[in-house]
Amino acid sequence: MENFEYFILARAVHVLSVVMWIGGVSFVTTVLLPALKKVPDEHKRIELFEQLEGKFAFQARLITLAAGISGFYMLYVLNAWHRYLDVQFWWLHLMTFIWLIFSLMLFVFEPLFLHRWYREQAAKDSAATFAWIHRMHIILLLLSLLATFGAVAGAHGYHF
């Protein structure tokens, strides 16, 4: 298989990973968290959130890793590192920034302290904790959608 065929496969893996990743973030942000906010028993709310989020976290780790590896590979094959120096590729900067945030959250912060912090905060004030988590998800979702929009348009030659 030629390098170009590997590149095509890497791009397909990258797009599929991003679709699954951002789709999952969208579901959590627009469906799961608003529904959980309406659960009157805060202990059940916390338990249900952790159960559902825990199942998605494993998937999110895999697809975030696949997106990072495939993205790095495409940059390497294209020798496109210089694009980080060009403002026209702002979407690449944003995409990388978002990937870094999610990777840190999933692989570093959540296992080390974020899970424990969430439990402590939710025990003190479940409604405020869920509201904060929801706001953070909204911000990350909007940035992710902006990066996706910019990447698709930019990859097809549109310059903002």
C-alpha positions in Angstrom: 0.0 0.0 0.0 1.4 3.4 -0.9 1.7 6.3 1.5 -1.2 8.1 -0.3 -3.5 5.1 0.5 -2.4 5.2 4.2 -3.1 9.0 4.2 -6.6 8.3 2.9 -7.2 5.7 5.6 -5.8 8.1 8.2 -8.1 10.9 7.1 -11.1 8.4 7.2 -10.1 7.3 10.7 -9.7 11.0 11.7 -13.1 12.0 10.4 -14.9 9.0 11.9 -13.2 9.6 15.2 -14.2 13.3 15.2 -17.8 12.4 14.3 -18.1 9.9 17.1 -16.2 12.2 19.6 -18.1 15.4 18.9 -21.4 13.5 18.4 -20.9 12.1 21.9 -20.1 15.5 23.4 -23.2 16.8 21.7 -25.3 14.1 23.1 -24.0 14.6 26.6 -24.3 18.4 26.4 -27.8 18.7 24.7 -29.5 15.5 26.0 -27.9 13.7 28.9 -27.0 16.7 31.2 -30.3 18.5 30.7 -32.2 15.3 31.4 -30.1 14.5 34.5 -30.7 18.1 35.9 -34.4 17.1 36.1 -33.8 14.0 38.2 -35.2 15.1 41.6 -33.1 12.7 43.8 -29.6 14.1 43.7 -28.0 10.8 44.8 -29.7 9.0 41.8 -28.6 11.9 39.6 -25.0 11.6 40.6 -25.1 7.8 40.4 -26.7 7.8 36.9 -24.3 10.4 35.6 -21.3 8.5 36.7 -22.6 5.2 35.3 -23.4 6.7 31.9 -20.4 9.0 31.7 -18.1 6.1 32.7 -19.3 4.0 29.8 -18.8 7.0 27.4 -15.4 7.9 28.9 -13.8 4.6 27.7 -15.2 5.2 24.2 -14.1 8.9 24.3 -10.5 7.9 25.3 -10.3 5.5 22.3 -11.7 7.9 19.7 -9.7 10.8 21.1 -6.6 8.7 20.8 -7.5 7.7 17.2 -8.2 11.3 16.3 -4.8 12.4 17.7 -2.8 9.6 16.1 -4.4 10.0 12.7 -4.1 13.8 12.8 -0.5 13.6 13.8 0.1 11.1 10.9 -1.5 13.4 8.4 0.6 16.4 9.5 3.7 14.2 9.3 2.9 12.8 5.8 2.1 16.3 4.5 5.0 17.8 6.3 2.4 20.5 7.3 3.9 21.7 10.6 4.4 25.1 9.0 0.6 25.5 9.0 0.8 26.2 12.8 2.7 29.4 11.8 -0.1 30.6 9.5 -3.2 32.3 10.8 -5.1 31.1 7.7 -5.0 27.6 9.4 -6.7 28.9 12.6 -8.9 25.9 12.6 -5.9 23.6 12.9 -4.8 25.6 16.0 -8.3 25.3 17.4 -8.6 21.6 16.6 -5.3 20.9 18.2 -6.2 23.0 21.3 -9.5 21.2 21.7 -7.9 17.8 21.3 -5.3 18.8 23.9 -8.1 19.9 26.4 -10.0 16.7 25.9 -6.9 14.5 26.1 -5.8 16.2 29.3 -9.3 15.8 30.8 -9.7 12.2 29.8 -6.2 10.9 30.4 -4.8 13.1 33.2 -7.2 15.3 35.1 -10.2 12.9 35.4 -8.2 9.9 36.7 -6.0 12.0 39.0 -8.4 14.4 40.6 -11.4 15.5 38.5 -13.6 12.5 39.4 -13.0 12.9 43.1 -13.6 16.7 42.8 -16.9 16.1 41.0 -18.1 13.7 43.7 -17.2 16.2 46.5 -18.8 19.2 44.7 -21.9 17.2 43.8 -22.3 16.1 47.4 -22.2 19.7 48.5 -24.4 21.2 45.8 -25.6 18.9 43.1 -27.5 21.5 41.1 -24.6 24.0 41.0 -22.2 21.2 40.1 -24.3 20.0 37.2 -24.9 23.6 36.0 -21.1 24.2 36.0 -20.4 20.9 34.2 -23.1 21.7 31.6 -21.7 25.2 31.0 -18.2 23.7 30.4 -19.7 21.1 28.0 -21.5 23.9 26.1 -18.3 25.8 25.7 -16.3 22.8 24.5 -19.1 21.7 22.2 -19.3 25.2 20.6 -15.5 25.3 20.1 -15.5 21.8 18.7 -18.2 22.6 16.2 -16.4 25.8 15.2 -13.2 23.8 14.7 -15.0 21.2 12.7 -16.7 23.8 10.5 -13.4 25.6 9.9 -11.5 22.3 9.2 -13.9 21.1 6.6 -14.1 24.5 4.9 -10.3 25.0 5.2 -9.4 21.5 4.0 -11.5 22.3 0.8 -9.7 25.5 0.1 -12.0 28.1 1.8 -10.0 30.8 3.6 -11.8 33.0 6.1 
